[in-house]
Amino acid sequence: METLATQLEAQLDYEVRPLTHQDEDQIYALQKQHQAYFDLFLDHRLTKQEAVRDLDEVASDATPAQKNYLGLFDHGQLIATLDLTIDYPLPQLVWLGQYFVDAEHLSEADQRAIMATVLTTLKALTAVQVQLLVLKADQAGRDFYEAVGFQAISETRTRINGQFVDAIVYQRAL
């Protein structure tokens, strides 16, 4: 059976594979480019330990087999990460935990095209909906997801690093 990474790699011009602890340095380097995002809920510079936490964290009530923490590589360099949990929190629903990109290597059009390919691939795998959470103060994130067809469905407060922050739940039917 083809994996999600294999199917995405067939559709994209990048190597796509699950991220591992061997990728920690590249994950940290990529996420450091997004310090403005982390400033929304951290009172310090992003640490390597925080950047690589998603390698081992699995959403509550999900299994490790449902998690797909994928890296997109261009000639060995990590240029994007996707954290997807399949059939979560319900069957045929996909939770998008995060999508970070190297803006020096990927234009906004490239970023949207990658997301469109991800959504098309998930639909082909019988997913019917994708949901994600965007911090209310993250205007760039809100603008991006709205531009690729996600709609705000509710507002909530979520706990990140011990503090509560306002967030918006977005979803897109496939």
C-alpha positions as CSV (number, residue, x, y, z in Angstrom):
1,M,0.0,0.0,0.0
2,E,1.3,3.4,-0.9
3,T,2.0,5.8,1.9
4,L,0.8,9.4,2.0
5,A,4.4,10.5,1.5
6,T,4.8,8.3,-1.6
7,Q,1.6,9.6,-3.1
8,L,2.5,13.2,-2.4
9,E,6.0,12.7,-3.8
10,A,4.5,11.4,-7.1
11,Q,2.5,14.7,-7.4
12,L,5.2,17.2,-6.2
13,D,8.6,18.1,-7.5
14,Y,10.2,17.4,-4.1
15,E,11.3,14.4,-2.1
16,V,8.6,13.7,0.5
17,R,9.2,11.5,3.4
18,P,8.4,11.1,7.1
19,L,10.6,13.2,9.4
20,T,12.8,11.5,12.0
21,H,15.1,12.6,14.8
22,Q,17.9,12.6,12.2
23,D,16.2,15.7,10.7
24,E,16.2,17.7,13.9
25,D,18.8,20.2,12.8
26,Q,16.9,21.0,9.6
27,I,13.5,21.1,11.4
28,Y,14.9,23.6,13.9
29,A,16.5,25.7,11.1
30,L,13.2,25.9,9.2
31,Q,11.1,26.7,12.3
32,K,13.5,29.4,13.4
33,Q,12.5,31.3,10.2
34,H,9.0,31.6,11.8
35,Q,10.0,33.2,15.1
36,A,7.2,35.9,14.6
37,Y,4.7,33.0,14.8
38,F,6.2,31.6,17.9
39,D,6.3,35.0,19.5
40,L,2.5,34.8,19.6
41,F,2.8,32.3,22.4
42,L,6.4,32.1,23.5
43,D,8.2,34.6,25.7
44,H,11.6,33.5,24.4
45,R,13.3,32.4,21.2
46,L,12.3,29.0,19.9
47,T,14.5,26.3,21.2
48,K,15.5,23.2,19.3
49,Q,13.6,21.0,21.9
50,E,10.4,22.9,21.2
51,A,11.0,22.8,17.4
52,V,11.3,19.0,17.3
53,R,8.5,18.2,19.8
54,D,6.2,17.3,16.9
55,L,8.4,14.3,16.1
56,D,7.1,12.5,19.1
57,E,3.8,14.2,20.0
58,V,0.5,12.5,18.9
59,A,-2.9,14.2,19.3
60,S,-5.0,12.9,22.2
61,D,-7.2,10.0,21.3
62,A,-5.0,9.4,18.1
63,T,-2.6,6.6,17.5
64,P,1.0,7.0,16.2
65,A,-0.1,5.2,13.0
66,Q,-2.5,8.1,12.3
67,K,0.2,10.7,12.4
68,N,2.1,11.7,9.3
69,Y,4.8,14.2,10.1
70,L,6.3,14.8,6.6
71,G,9.1,16.8,5.2
72,L,9.5,18.1,1.7
73,F,13.1,18.2,0.5
74,D,14.7,20.0,-2.4
75,H,18.2,18.4,-3.1
76,G,18.4,17.3,0.5
77,Q,17.3,20.6,2.1
78,L,14.1,20.7,4.1
79,I,11.9,23.3,2.6
80,A,8.5,22.4,4.2
81,T,6.9,20.4,6.9
82,L,3.4,19.0,7.3
83,D,1.9,17.5,10.4
84,L,-1.2,15.6,9.4
85,T,-3.3,13.3,11.6
86,I,-5.5,11.0,9.5
87,D,-9.1,10.0,10.6
88,Y,-8.9,12.5,13.5
89,P,-10.8,13.5,15.4
90,L,-13.4,11.5,13.3
91,P,-13.2,9.0,10.4
92,Q,-12.5,10.7,7.0
93,L,-11.4,13.9,8.7
94,V,-7.8,15.1,8.6
95,W,-6.3,17.4,11.2
96,L,-3.6,19.6,9.9
97,G,-1.3,20.3,12.9
98,Q,1.1,22.6,11.1
99,Y,2.5,23.6,7.8
100,F,5.9,25.4,7.9
101,V,7.7,26.5,4.7
102,D,11.1,28.0,3.8
103,A,9.9,31.2,2.3
104,E,13.3,31.8,0.7
105,H,12.8,28.7,-1.4
106,L,9.0,28.7,-1.9
107,S,7.0,31.6,-3.2
108,E,3.5,32.2,-1.9
109,A,2.2,30.6,-5.1
110,D,4.4,27.5,-4.5
111,Q,3.1,27.3,-0.9
112,R,-0.5,27.4,-2.1
113,A,0.2,24.9,-4.9
114,I,1.7,22.4,-2.4
115,M,-1.3,22.8,-0.1
116,A,-3.7,22.3,-3.1
117,T,-1.8,19.1,-4.0
118,V,-2.0,17.9,-0.3
119,L,-5.7,18.5,-0.3
120,T,-6.3,16.7,-3.6
121,T,-4.2,13.7,-2.4
122,L,-6.1,13.5,0.8
123,K,-9.4,13.5,-1.1
124,A,-8.1,10.7,-3.3
125,L,-7.5,8.8,0.0
126,T,-11.2,9.2,0.9
127,A,-10.8,12.1,3.3
128,V,-13.8,14.4,3.1
129,Q,-12.7,17.3,5.3
130,V,-9.5,18.9,6.7
131,Q,-9.5,21.0,9.9
132,L,-6.9,23.1,11.6
133,L,-6.5,25.6,14.3
134,V,-5.0,29.1,13.6
135,L,-4.1,31.5,16.4
136,K,-6.4,34.5,16.2
137,A,-3.4,36.9,16.3
138,D,-1.8,35.0,13.4
139,Q,-3.1,37.2,10.6
140,A,-0.7,35.8,8.0
141,G,-1.8,32.2,8.8
142,R,-5.5,33.2,8.6
143,D,-4.9,35.0,5.3
144,F,-3.1,31.9,3.9
145,Y,-5.7,29.3,4.9
146,E,-8.6,31.5,3.7
147,A,-6.8,32.0,0.4
148,V,-6.6,28.2,-0.1
149,G,-10.3,27.8,0.6
150,F,-10.6,27.1,4.3
151,Q,-13.4,28.7,6.2
152,A,-13.6,29.7,9.9
153,I,-16.1,27.6,11.7
154,S,-15.6,28.5,15.4
155,E,-13.5,30.4,17.8
156,T,-11.9,28.8,20.9
157,R,-9.2,29.2,23.5
158,T,-6.3,26.7,23.4
159,R,-3.5,26.1,25.8
160,I,0.0,26.4,24.3
161,N,3.1,26.2,26.5
162,G,1.0,26.8,29.6
163,Q,-0.9,29.9,28.5
164,F,-4.3,30.2,26.9
165,V,-4.5,31.9,23.5
166,D,-7.5,32.7,21.3
167,A,-7.7,30.6,18.2
168,I,-10.0,29.9,15.2
169,V,-10.9,26.5,13.9
170,Y,-10.9,26.4,10.1
171,Q,-12.1,23.6,7.9
172,R,-12.3,22.8,4.2
173,A,-14.5,20.2,2.6
174,L,-12.7,18.1,0.0
